[in-house]
Structures are given as structure tokens and as C-alpha cells.
Amino acid sequence: MATYETIIGLEVHAELNTKTKMFCDSLNDPNEKHPNINICPVCMGHPGTLPVINEEAVKKVIQIGLALKGEIPEFSQFDRKNYFYPDLPKGYQISQYEHPLVKGGYLDIEIRNPKSEILNNVQNSNNQNMKKQIRVTRIHLEEDAGRLLHDQKTGESLVDFNRAGRPLMELVTEPDLRSGEEVRLFGEKLQRILRYVGASNADMEKGELRVEVNISLSNSPQMAPNESRIMLKDESYGMMKLLFEIHNKLGPIYKEKNYQDAVEEILKREGIPYEREKNIKLKFENIEVSNFYADFVIRDRILLEIKAKPFITNDDVRQGSRYIKSLHLPLAIVANFKRNKLEYKRVVNPAFENDSSLFEDNSRRTLGTKVEVKNINSFKFAEDAVNYEIKRQTEILERGGNIIQETRGWNERMGESVSQRSKEESHDYRYFPEPDLPPLNISKEFVQKLAASLPELPGLKKTRFIEEYGLDEKTAELIVREKDFANYFENVVSELREWESASPSPNKKPIFKLAANFMTGDFLKLLHETSAPVSETLITPENFGEFLTYVAEEKISSTAAKAVFDEMFRLGGDPSEIIKAKNLMQISDETEIESVAKKVIDENPKPVADYKNGAENVLQFLVGQVMKASKGKANPKIVKEIMQKLLKDRP
């Protein structure tokens, strides 16, 4: 049987949550149930009408691009995409072709329990979770089409134009994905970012987020020898061109910092994402022992070290190698400006040598025929559709057949894709610049202002929660999945900060971890059971925080805590009042508990004798009797300690 490699690229459409449509002032309301209510002559394509660009939609797409570390060109324009379909009132769609709002970018995904450690664009840190970078080709803005409603009984098709003209973002990835799992992980993470940025509600069931999968199978590539391959050729060559420009203008006479400042200015000029003085932590047995600072990290892919010295030494090369290994980057460039000619060294991270996506295209791969799969309304179905297509195409190729370039629709009920139509090429749409709209000139100041307004994104929030609150990675991941849930958690934490610093109790539990455990345990379970969003919970952050202080100080038992929390969730109310009304305050007074324990010992001579003769499991029975006598209100930890002491002292 031949070996095939799966090549997958995605086209993701997201409806933007602006107040009005893309080119008119009709309401953009995805919840409108009545057909053809939110329409006007502009979005219906009536003769003589002119479109006007929705500035808010433009801002949202640029913010998404910035969140994905894409490049925002200074020039962008809209184009006409010509095709006929009943749900397209104008007979063409206003879209973008040659000059999108965003170019490039990427999104990292984490693949759990991978079958192989040799994967495209993968970083493996612990042999369990593997980080893979999925490159974004472009993000552009267009208008949505209407919606067709098919009556199965009469065979008629009706058109609802409420959706026609809504602002629609389209994101296109590079063909970096290799499995259905990767497609699902990418989609889920992108959905999270769209919601955090506030650009889209991204509800797939409502059609606000749609995924189209382009998939093909190719024969396994036979790579050229490593020594003839050039890692990140275009990006690194482009960077070298800028470094030569600096050296030609400044010469070899300045200090290292002067060249660093010049590099930063030219990166800003070119709109290239970078981070200066990137902190690198050196750890020994999970203890941080030192900090280093790399000069530049460019596009989260290339580390650049600037030198101004007689020549580049082996120590400089080793330094670059250590830095890229610590930061999990594929390539370092060490550039020395002190020579009459710019001196430089390229340092490759060996962990990325098998990553074909980072090298120039010198493989002898025979690319397969691309098939597009549409009508996917959940990320689970996207994963299923990819797995089905891999199986279907493999079977055709094994029989000696040919894959047809076509568009197929996913039928989740049948668990299979069905042919819909042959796939169009870009020339079929006869793109040309939209004559009724001016081109967009996007200033750097405008982009910088939008970048400054970006909220903390889920990846950074997760890292901060781990570092600031001491959460484990899995718990932090659960909390940041939904923006409102993460914000609620922080509101609870803010209520606990004063108590955490002021509480004298030596036995208090780590309060932030306790809050996280309750939120991802009991609280999340109740939200799922009732299908309620966190925004509608009856438990205020103040009451949640107060409840947690009772648990942390062990003023109520774990059993009582569940009862109190359940009532707070279903009926609301102050935890102190619920505890008082139900008489659930835990007894921790040692004198009171000792009195009950002595009575239990006196009433159970045989179990006591068995314990004294070595039957230590009897202790739990005696503790249980004390708990029973106290109606479950005694602190079980204190009960056990007192019981052990009394039995030890008993003759």
C-alpha cells in the first residue's frame, strides 16, 4: 500500500458583530427570525445605490490580524467577485482579492498525545503536548450572502436576505494542517480569539462561524539532503536585506546599541512583528536561576542577535543556539556590524530539521488534487469530515482512480461527504477593483491605536493565571476557554485578595487554587446542567468569594459546602445566611469535640479494645460515631486527631 501525506488548508468565515451591515445601515441582527426584515435598497442591490464601508468592521478585522501577529499593509482595496447564485442580490459580491486587510500571521495549537514526534512545524516540550504553528496566508473582509430555505415537502426554495450584506471576515491558512484533530484544535482556538477580541460571537450553530476544509493527499515527500535546504528562506533573506541596508547607511563605526536601535526602527518601518530584549529564563530542576535577554525575536520565528566586535566568535554562535533552544525557535541570525562588510552567521535549531514547512520547496512531492468540504457546523464535524475524506480519497487512489477537484458537502447525519459541484478557480470569478468604493490607506498610527486597544488574549491570560495564581495548566486552560468565565473568575479572586492577606487562620487553604477548583468543578457542572451562561448566574462574585472563605477556613464541611453552593446557584442568596438557616457551621472547638469523643469511647468498649489490640481500621468507625453524634458538624480532621490522642492515653 502506498504511503500518503494529508495536506489540509482552511477557509474560515466569521460574521462580525457590528451594529449595521457591511455597506449599508440595515441592522446586523443574527437573531432576527422573520425573513427579509433587515434589508434596504443597498444590500438588495437596487440600481443607483452606492455602498459605504463600515469602519467598525475594518477595525475588527485589523484587530484579529494583530491578535494573530499578521502584517497590516498600508494599502488595501475592495474587489468585485462575480458569480451568480439566488442568494446574491447584486449578481456579484464585494470582497477583497489582491490587497487584503491582513497578510500573514499564525496561530499555535497544542497537539495532545501525538502519534509521532516528527510533525510539520512542531515543537515538542514534554513528549505529551506538542506545539505546532499554523500559518495564516491572509485575512480579508467581504459581505455575506443571503440564506436559502428549502421546503422538502413542496420542493420550493425561498430566500431570506436578512444575512445578505453582513460583514464577513474570511481567514485563509497555509496548508500546514495534517489531521482532523489539528483542524478541530485550530478552529476552537480561533473561535476563542474572535470572542476575546470582541469581533464575532462565532456561534457555529447560528452560522456565525463557518469552516471550509481544503484537503488533498500526496505521496510522501523525498527530501533533498539537509545541507542543500534553506530554512525560512524568504523571511531570513528579507531580514538580511534590511541588515545590509543598515550597514550600508551607518557603516562599521557605531556601538552595538546604535545598531539595535536602527534595527528596531527599520522593523517598525516595514511593519514586521518583533519583540526586543526578549526575556529568556534559565531553569535548573524547575527553579529559575538566571535571566538572559535576546536582542530581537522576529515573527516569533527568527532570533536576531546584534554584535559590534572584531569578529563573530564560537561563543556567539553557541549563545544563539542556546537561545533558540530555550525559546523553541527554528532559526537564529547573529549579525556583526563592526566589519567593513556585514558579517553574519545562521544558526539552525536541530529540533526543527524535519519540519518541511520551514524550508524552501525542494521536495520531490507529487501534490494531490484538492477537494473542498463545506456545510460544516461544528468543529467535531470538521474533524469527522477530514477523517472521512482521508479514508475516501485513500480508497480511490488505492484502486488506481483519480480524485476529482470538486466541492463536497458534509452530511453529519450520514457521516459522509457528498458531491455538490466542480470547484471554481479564482479566474472564474473575474475579480476587478470595486469601482464604487475608494481604496483604504491605513496609517501606522491607526494600527498602533487598535493594537493598544486589544484585550489580554487567552494564551497570555492562561500563562498569567498559572504564574500569578499558582494554577496548573489544565485548570487554567478550562478557565480561559470562555472570556466571561475567565472574567468572572478574576472578579471572584479580587474579592478574595483582601481576605487572603488579612486572614490570621494558619489552616487556611490556598484560596486562589480553591476558587479555581470550585469554578471548574461544581460551578461548571451546574452551568452545564442548566445550560446557563455564567453571565446569568445568581451567585455574585462577592457571595462566591465569601463562600470560599468559609471553606478555606474550614468553618463548614465539604458536605455542607456542596449543599450551600447548590442553594446559592439555584436560589441565590448570601452564604452566611444559608449556613445560619441550615445550622451548618462546622464545630472546631476542641473542648466540645473532646467531650463528644469521650462519650463515644465510653459507649463503644469493644471497638476501643480492638483498636488497642492493633486493629487501626476501627479508628474510622469511632470517628464516624463522633460525626454522627455531632450531626456531621464536627471538623473531621480535628475529630481524628483528638480521638487518636484519647485512645493513646487510654489504659
Secondary structure, 3 states (H helix, E strand, C coil): CCCEEEEEEEEEEEECCCCECCCCCCECCCCCCCCCCCCCCCCCCCCCCCCCCCHHHHHHHHHHHHHCCCECCCEECCEEEECCCCCCCCCEEEECCCCCCEECCEEEEEEECCCCCCCCCEEECCCCEEEEEEEEEEEEEEECCCEEEECCCCCCEEEECCCCCCEEEEEEECCCECCHHHHHHHHHHHHHHHHHHCCCCCCHHHCCEEEEEEEEEEECCCCCCHHHCCECHHHHHHHHHHHHHHHHHHCCCCCHHHHHHHHHHHHHHHCCCEEEEEEEEEEECCEEEEEEEEEEEECCCEEEEEECCCCCCHHHHHHHHHHHHHHCCCEEEEEECCCCCCEEEEEECHHHCCCHHHECCCCCCCCCCCEEEEEECCHHHHHHHHHHHHHHHHHHHHCCCCCCCEEEEEECCCCEEEEEEECCCHHHHCCEECCCCCCEECCHHHHHHHHHCCCCCHHHHHHHHHHHHCCCHHHHHHHHCCHHHHHHHHHHHHHHHHHHHHCCCCCCCCHHHHHHHHHHHHHHHHHHHHCCCHHHCCCCHHHHHHHHHHHHCCCCCHHHHHHHHHHHHHHCCCHHHHHHHCCCCCECCHHHHHHHHHHHHHHCHHHHHHHHCCCCCHHHHHHHHHHHHCCCCECHHHHHHHHHHHHHHCC
